[in-house]
């Protein structure tokens, strides 16, 4: 089987402006739901990984602001910011034969933020 794994990534600015991210989230989710049944007969699975706030070089400067950092953490049920390694296992699984029966899914790796 072949795999397509998409990533819906949210910038910190977009997180604060939830109206902007909700449209892109719906669009990508709908795209995955459209593509999954189209490509399934060809042995291709299509899934999306939706990481929340993850410490990266791209956001370390803005997260260094203690007030902003606290605001972000208070919006995450597990009360911490993820690391790139928190996404690794899910992506590896989605790219492996272990996920041969998983398609059309949107998998959040966001510490529960999508539940709020």
Backbone as CSV, one residue per row, in Angstrom:
resi,resn,N_x,N_y,N_z,CA_x,CA_y,CA_z,C_x,C_y,C_z
1,UNK,0.829,-1.193,0.000,0.000,0.000,0.000,0.867,1.247,0.000
2,UNK,0.333,2.274,-0.563,0.993,3.579,-0.563,0.274,4.482,0.424
3,UNK,0.989,5.489,0.883,0.438,6.365,1.906,0.526,7.832,1.495
4,UNK,-0.509,8.577,1.821,-0.472,10.037,1.746,-0.787,10.522,3.156
5,UNK,0.161,11.232,3.747,-0.042,11.799,5.078,0.121,13.304,4.948
6,UNK,-0.951,14.019,5.208,-0.949,15.475,5.135,-0.766,16.042,6.538
7,UNK,-0.345,17.292,6.601,-0.187,17.971,7.884,-0.927,19.288,7.845
8,UNK,-1.865,19.437,8.756,-2.495,20.738,8.963,-1.749,21.352,10.125
9,UNK,-0.919,22.332,9.838,-0.171,22.986,10.906,-0.757,24.366,11.142
10,UNK,-0.802,24.730,12.372,-1.360,26.023,12.765,-0.241,26.900,13.302
11,UNK,-0.140,28.098,12.801,0.835,29.026,13.365,0.258,29.576,14.663
12,UNK,1.110,30.089,15.492,0.646,30.634,16.773,-0.309,31.795,16.558
13,UNK,-0.083,32.579,15.520,-0.993,33.692,15.248,-2.371,33.150,14.887
14,UNK,-2.406,32.105,14.077,-3.685,31.516,13.675,-4.416,30.913,14.866
15,UNK,-3.683,30.371,15.801,-4.315,29.793,16.987,-5.110,30.867,17.726
16,UNK,-4.535,32.055,17.791,-5.217,33.137,18.495,-6.404,33.670,17.692
17,UNK,-6.352,33.523,16.390,-7.431,33.976,15.519,-8.185,32.752,15.017
18,UNK,-8.928,32.106,15.896,-9.532,30.814,15.596,-10.457,30.838,14.385
19,UNK,-11.030,31.952,14.048,-11.890,32.019,12.866,-11.096,31.708,11.610
20,UNK,-9.833,32.121,11.570,-8.993,31.853,10.397,-8.639,30.378,10.307
21,UNK,-8.349,29.748,11.419,-7.926,28.350,11.370,-9.089,27.413,11.156
22,UNK,-10.281,27.760,11.612,-11.399,26.825,11.465,-11.721,26.581,9.997
23,UNK,-11.592,27.597,9.153,-11.840,27.417,7.728,-10.831,26.490,7.092
24,UNK,-9.536,26.684,7.398,-8.511,25.821,6.813,-8.604,24.409,7.354
25,UNK,-9.002,24.255,8.614,-9.176,22.934,9.200,-10.280,22.183,8.476
26,UNK,-11.394,22.834,8.253,-12.524,22.202,7.563,-12.130,21.843,6.140
27,UNK,-11.434,22.744,5.456,-11.025,22.482,4.079,-10.138,21.253,3.981
28,UNK,-9.121,21.168,4.842,-8.205,20.029,4.771,-8.897,18.741,5.194
29,UNK,-9.735,18.810,6.205,-10.481,17.624,6.634,-11.375,17.127,5.508
30,UNK,-12.053,18.051,4.838,-12.906,17.665,3.714,-12.085,17.089,2.566
31,UNK,-10.908,17.640,2.327,-10.058,17.121,1.264,-9.647,15.681,1.557
32,UNK,-9.272,15.406,2.801,-8.898,14.042,3.193,-10.086,13.100,3.011
33,UNK,-11.265,13.538,3.423,-12.466,12.701,3.281,-12.844,12.485,1.820
34,UNK,-12.516,13.427,0.963,-12.781,13.286,-0.465,-11.747,12.368,-1.124
35,UNK,-10.473,12.570,-0.808,-9.410,11.802,-1.450,-9.336,10.351,-0.981
36,UNK,-9.636,10.099,0.293,-9.498,8.739,0.837,-10.299,7.710,0.049
37,UNK,-11.598,7.905,-0.177,-12.332,6.896,-0.948,-11.947,6.873,-2.436
38,UNK,-11.444,8.002,-2.958,-11.018,8.049,-4.364,-9.787,7.173,-4.603
39,UNK,-8.837,7.220,-3.650,-7.581,6.503,-3.827,-7.551,5.121,-3.188
40,UNK,-8.492,4.820,-2.318,-8.518,3.517,-1.647,-8.510,2.342,-2.623
41,UNK,-9.277,2.367,-3.716,-9.249,1.228,-4.641,-7.874,0.982,-5.276
42,UNK,-6.993,1.971,-5.210,-5.643,1.838,-5.764,-4.613,1.475,-4.699
43,UNK,-5.097,1.150,-3.504,-4.189,0.761,-2.428,-3.490,1.918,-1.752
44,UNK,-4.095,3.101,-1.815,-3.499,4.298,-1.218,-4.381,4.774,-0.068
45,UNK,-3.773,4.971,1.090,-4.506,5.551,2.212,-4.173,7.041,2.290
46,UNK,-5.140,7.822,2.738,-4.973,9.276,2.858,-5.426,9.682,4.256
47,UNK,-4.524,10.284,5.008,-4.835,10.730,6.366,-4.179,12.078,6.618
48,UNK,-4.638,12.749,7.638,-4.079,14.033,8.041,-3.628,13.965,9.496
49,UNK,-2.472,14.546,9.755,-1.981,14.729,11.115,-2.121,16.210,11.423
50,UNK,-2.782,16.520,12.529,-3.046,17.910,12.905,-2.361,18.220,14.234
51,UNK,-1.088,18.649,14.157,-0.397,18.973,15.403,-0.870,20.300,15.974
52,UNK,-0.864,20.383,17.271,-1.183,21.633,17.955,0.083,22.450,18.108
53,UNK,0.222,23.118,19.227,1.419,23.917,19.474,2.572,22.990,19.810
54,UNK,3.591,23.030,18.969,4.771,22.181,19.114,5.989,23.103,19.189
55,UNK,6.877,22.853,20.167,8.107,23.647,20.255,8.945,23.408,19.007
56,UNK,9.244,24.465,18.284,10.130,24.401,17.125,10.969,25.670,17.087
57,UNK,11.963,25.682,16.217,12.769,26.899,16.046,11.892,28.051,15.564
58,UNK,10.847,27.713,14.839,9.961,28.738,14.266,9.209,29.542,15.338
59,UNK,8.894,28.894,16.472,8.095,29.600,17.472,8.790,29.801,18.816
60,UNK,10.067,29.415,18.922,10.720,29.506,20.240,10.823,30.936,20.751
61,UNK,10.983,31.878,19.837,11.102,33.275,20.266,9.785,33.790,20.855
62,UNK,8.678,33.521,20.177,7.388,34.007,20.680,6.995,33.262,21.963
63,UNK,7.366,31.995,22.076,7.037,31.240,23.286,7.931,31.611,24.464
64,UNK,9.015,32.336,24.193,9.877,32.815,25.281,9.187,33.900,26.103
65,UNK,8.171,34.545,25.539,7.382,35.540,26.268,6.526,34.792,27.285
66,UNK,6.785,34.997,28.566,6.118,34.207,29.614,4.604,34.387,29.637
67,UNK,4.119,35.590,29.377,2.668,35.801,29.355,2.018,35.042,28.205
68,UNK,2.636,35.108,27.025,2.103,34.398,25.861,2.187,32.884,26.078
69,UNK,3.305,32.434,26.613,3.507,31.005,26.903,2.418,30.489,27.842
70,UNK,2.148,31.256,28.888,1.112,30.863,29.856,-0.267,30.820,29.192
71,UNK,-0.549,31.794,28.348,-1.833,31.825,27.650,-2.005,30.581,26.771
72,UNK,-0.961,30.199,26.072,-1.013,29.004,25.219,-1.223,27.758,26.070
73,UNK,-0.441,27.606,27.128,-0.542,26.413,27.989,-1.916,26.320,28.636
74,UNK,-2.481,27.449,29.034,-3.805,27.426,29.648,-4.894,26.983,28.679
75,UNK,-4.605,27.050,27.376,-5.566,26.604,26.374,-5.378,25.158,25.941
76,UNK,-4.453,24.456,26.579,-4.169,23.054,26.242,-4.530,22.199,27.456
77,UNK,-5.459,21.267,27.322,-5.875,20.466,28.480,-4.741,19.739,29.208
78,UNK,-3.725,19.241,28.491,-2.645,18.530,29.179,-1.646,19.470,29.837
79,UNK,-1.798,20.776,29.596,-1.021,21.844,30.234,0.470,21.827,29.917
80,UNK,0.832,21.401,28.711,2.203,21.572,28.257,2.214,21.649,26.736
81,UNK,3.305,22.174,26.205,3.478,22.305,24.762,4.224,21.082,24.269
82,UNK,3.788,20.574,23.129,4.378,19.360,22.587,5.756,19.586,21.983
83,UNK,6.416,18.465,21.698,7.706,18.485,21.008,7.534,17.745,19.678
84,UNK,8.443,17.932,18.741,8.333,17.211,17.473,8.242,15.695,17.667
85,UNK,8.895,15.206,18.688,8.865,13.763,18.965,7.462,13.268,19.322
86,UNK,6.610,14.153,19.792,5.233,13.750,20.102,4.455,13.387,18.841
87,UNK,4.918,13.841,17.693,4.251,13.548,16.414,4.858,12.337,15.695
88,UNK,6.082,12.030,16.017,6.840,11.017,15.282,6.157,9.661,15.219
89,UNK,5.721,9.140,16.352,5.133,7.804,16.385,3.895,7.687,15.507
90,UNK,3.056,8.704,15.546,1.833,8.677,14.735,2.162,8.705,13.250
91,UNK,3.113,9.548,12.862,3.480,9.650,11.452,4.126,8.349,10.971
92,UNK,5.011,7.787,11.770,5.650,6.513,11.404,4.584,5.435,11.229
93,UNK,3.634,5.370,12.157,2.564,4.380,12.062,1.737,4.587,10.799
94,UNK,1.376,5.841,10.496,0.563,6.116,9.307,1.298,5.778,8.005
95,UNK,2.618,5.789,8.038,3.416,5.461,6.853,3.742,3.971,6.760
96,UNK,3.309,3.201,7.734,3.651,1.776,7.777,2.446,0.902,7.442
97,UNK,2.701,-0.385,7.310,1.629,-1.350,7.074,0.688,-1.465,8.271
98,UNK,1.111,-0.989,9.427,0.244,-1.013,10.614,-1.007,-0.175,10.420
99,UNK,-0.959,0.747,9.451,-2.107,1.628,9.227,-2.871,1.273,7.951
100,UNK,-2.703,0.071,7.455,-3.308,-0.286,6.167,-4.826,-0.200,6.164
101,UNK,-5.453,-0.207,7.345,-6.914,-0.151,7.453,-7.386,1.197,7.981
102,UNK,-6.496,2.191,7.968,-6.831,3.543,8.429,-6.757,4.475,7.230
103,UNK,-7.873,5.092,6.877,-7.879,6.073,5.799,-9.011,7.072,6.021
104,UNK,-8.781,8.279,5.578,-9.791,9.329,5.727,-9.852,9.939,7.114
105,UNK,-8.801,9.766,7.890,-8.819,10.245,9.277,-8.048,11.546,9.452
106,UNK,-8.490,12.319,10.421,-7.828,13.532,10.864,-7.382,13.259,12.295
107,UNK,-6.088,13.105,12.497,-5.566,12.710,13.805,-4.921,13.917,14.480
108,UNK,-5.534,14.338,15.590,-5.028,15.488,16.338,-3.924,15.064,17.284
109,UNK,-2.844,15.797,17.272,-1.742,15.630,18.230,-1.557,16.999,18.862
110,UNK,-2.485,17.322,19.757,-2.549,18.697,20.256,-2.804,18.799,21.755
111,UNK,-2.588,17.727,22.483,-2.805,17.768,23.918,-4.261,17.981,24.318
112,UNK,-5.178,17.699,23.408,-6.595,17.845,23.691,-7.179,19.204,23.318
113,UNK,-6.378,20.083,22.728,-6.867,21.439,22.404,-8.076,21.402,21.487
114,UNK,-8.139,20.465,20.574,-9.277,20.405,19.641,-10.600,20.083,20.338
115,UNK,-10.522,19.638,21.562,-11.733,19.306,22.322,-12.398,20.543,22.929
116,UNK,-11.659,21.619,22.992,-12.185,22.842,23.641,-12.972,23.687,22.672
